[in-house]
Amino acid sequence: MTLRAVYDKAEETIVIHVKTAFLRAAQDKPGFIPRIRDEFRANATIKKTDVMHIEYLYRRGQRQLELLKDVNTKQLGTFSKSKEDS
């Protein structure tokens, strides 16, 4: 097994663990699970070679996970581009 293959496997394992942690934290919070799944699906197309983007998303996900675990978190907000901005 090459070093790259080992790195790819480790990366996949980390993503699975983060997704599982998000889904567990969102179990008692209605409306969060579909948004979490959508976010992971949207980012599934990122190339494995785009390490900087993957690391950025991982760090952002860790911050969001801590917020989600907070018992005071009741709602989930998102920002999206309007059609005029595209």
C-alpha positions in Angstrom: 0.0 0.0 0.0 1.5 3.4 -1.0 1.8 6.3 1.3 -0.9 8.2 -0.7 -3.3 5.3 -0.3 -2.8 5.3 3.5 -3.3 9.0 3.6 -6.6 8.7 1.6 -7.9 6.0 3.8 -7.1 8.0 6.9 -8.8 11.0 5.4 -11.9 9.0 4.7 -12.0 7.7 8.2 -11.7 11.2 9.7 -14.6 12.4 7.5 -16.8 9.4 8.6 -16.0 10.1 12.2 -16.9 13.8 11.9 -20.1 13.0 10.1 -21.1 10.5 12.7 -20.3 13.0 15.5 -22.5 15.6 13.7 -25.4 13.2 13.3 -25.2 12.1 17.0 -25.1 15.7 18.2 -28.1 16.6 16.0 -30.4 13.7 17.1 -32.4 15.8 19.5 -32.5 18.9 17.4 -35.2 18.8 14.7 -34.3 19.9 11.2 -30.5 19.7 11.7 -30.0 16.2 10.2 -31.1 16.9 6.7 -28.9 20.0 6.6 -25.9 18.1 7.8 -26.4 15.4 5.2 -26.8 18.0 2.5 -23.6 19.7 3.5 -21.6 16.5 3.5 -23.1 15.6 0.1 -22.2 19.0 -1.4 -18.6 18.6 -0.2 -18.3 15.0 -1.4 -17.2 16.3 -4.8 -14.1 18.0 -3.5 -10.9 16.4 -5.0 -8.8 14.4 -2.6 -5.8 16.4 -3.8 -7.3 19.7 -2.6 -5.8 19.3 0.9 -6.1 23.0 1.9 -9.8 23.1 1.2 -10.3 19.8 3.0 -8.4 21.0 6.1 -10.4 24.3 6.0 -13.7 22.4 6.0 -12.4 20.1 8.8 -11.5 23.0 11.0 -14.8 24.8 10.2 -16.7 21.6 10.9 -15.0 21.2 14.3 -16.1 24.7 15.3 -19.6 24.0 14.1 -19.7 20.7 15.9 -18.8 22.4 19.2 -21.7 24.9 18.6 -24.1 22.1 17.8 -23.2 20.2 21.0 -24.1 23.3 23.1 -27.4 22.7 24.8 -28.4 26.3 24.0 -28.2 25.7 20.2 -31.8 25.5 19.0 -31.7 26.7 15.4 -29.5 26.4 12.4 -29.0 29.3 10.1 -27.3 29.4 6.7 -26.2 32.0 4.2 -26.9 31.5 0.5 -26.2 33.4 -2.7 -29.2 35.1 -4.3 -29.7 34.7 -8.0 -28.5 38.2 -8.6 -25.2 37.5 -7.0 -24.4 34.4 -9.2 
